[in-house]
Amino acid sequence: MLFSCRNLKDLCLRGTLAPDPRNLVHVKYMILRNNSCSGLIQEEIAKLNELEVLDLGYNNFSGQLPCHFINNFSIAIFLLDNNVLLGNMHPEIYERQKLSEVQVDGRLLQESTCYAHLQGDKRLAQGGSPM
C-alpha cells in the first residue's frame, strides 16, 4: 500500500490513493511528489490528525480539494502544486500558525478575490503552468 512508506517521491508510481486511509492514524508524512497518481484526494486524508507534511505535487489528482483540510491543525507543509484540482482553497488554511509552506496552482487562488491578500505572503508559493 502506498501509505506504508514515508517518502515515495520520484518513483514513477501510478494509480489512485487508498480508498480509506483512516486507519493510518499515526502517519506524519505523506510524500508522493512527482509521480503519476490520479483520482480524487479523499477527505479522510484531511482527517489524519498527526499528518504534518502532505506533498502530492506534480501528479494528476483532480476534482475538488476536500474542505476538511481547514480543520486539520497538524499540517505544517501542504504541497498540491501541478495537479488538476478544481475550486478554491479556503483562506483560513493560510492563517494557521503551524503552517510553514503552501504550494498550489495559481488558478486555485485566482478564481476568488478572497485570496488577493495572500499574493504577497512569504509562506505562499505558487506552482503550475500559467492560465
N, C-alpha and C positions, 0 to 999 in steps of 0.2 A: 504494500500500500504506500502511496506517495508520501503520506504524512509521518512515516516512521523514521525518516532521516531529517537532520537539521537543515542542511543546505543542499538543495537539488538544482542549483543554478547551472546553466550552460550544459545540460546533459542531453539535449535533443529529445526530451520527453514529449510524448503526445498523449492526448486523452483528456478526460474530464476529471474534476476533483471528486473525491469520495462523496457519495450521496449523503452520508450522515456523519460528519466529523465531530458530533457532540461528545463521543467517548474519548476524545483527545484532550481531556481537561487540563493536562499538565504541559501542553505544547507551548513553548515560549517563542520559537522562531519558525516561521513558515516561509521558506525562501525557494521560490520556483522561477526565478527571473530567467528570461531569455531561453524559453523552451517553446513548445508548440501546444501548450494546454489550451483548451477551449471550453465553451459552455458557460453556464452561469456561475457566479460567485454566491454560494449558498449563504443565507442569513445565519445559519448555525455557526459559521466561521466567526462572525461578528460577536457571537456569544461565548467565545473561548476567553474566559476571564484572566488567564495567565499569559495570553499572547502578547508579546512585546514588539515583535517585528513581523510585519506582513509585507512580503515583497512578491507581488505577482506581475511585475512589469515585464514588458516585451513578450507577451503571449497573445492569445486570440480570445480572451474572455469577452463575453458580450452580455447584453441585457442591462437591466437596472442594477446600480450599486445598492446593496441592501441598506436600508435606513438604520438598521440596528447597530451599525458601526458607531453611531453617535453615543450609544450607551456603553461602549467599551472603553474604560478609562485606563486600561493597561497598555494599549498600543502606543509605542513611542515612535516607531518608524512605519510609515504607511505609504507603500510604493505601488501604484497601479498604472503607471505611465505606459503608453503604447499598447493599448488594448482597444476593444471596440465597445466600450461601456457607454450606456445611454443615461441621460438625465443629468442632474446636478448633485454635487456633494453639499451636504448641509453645512452652513457656515460654522456651526458650533464645533465641528470636528477640529477646526483650526485653532480654537480657543483653549484647547487642552494644555495645561501646564506641562504635562509629561511629554507631549508630542514634540519631537525634535526635528523630524523631516517628513515632508509630504511631497510626493510627485504624482501628478495626474496629468492627463492630456488637457491642454489649454481650453478645448471646447467644453469640458465639464465645468469650467469656471466662467467662460464667456457667455454661456447660454443664459445666465442670470445676472442681473445687475447687483444682486446682493453680495457678489464676490468681488466687486470692484475694489473694495478696501484692502483686499488681500494681495493685490498685484505687487506692492512694494514690501511685503512681509519677507524677512530674511529666511524664515523657515520654509518658504514655499518655493518649490522648483517645478517648472512646467516642462513636460516632455511631449513627445509625439510630433506628428507631422503638422504643418500649417493647415489651416482650414481652407 
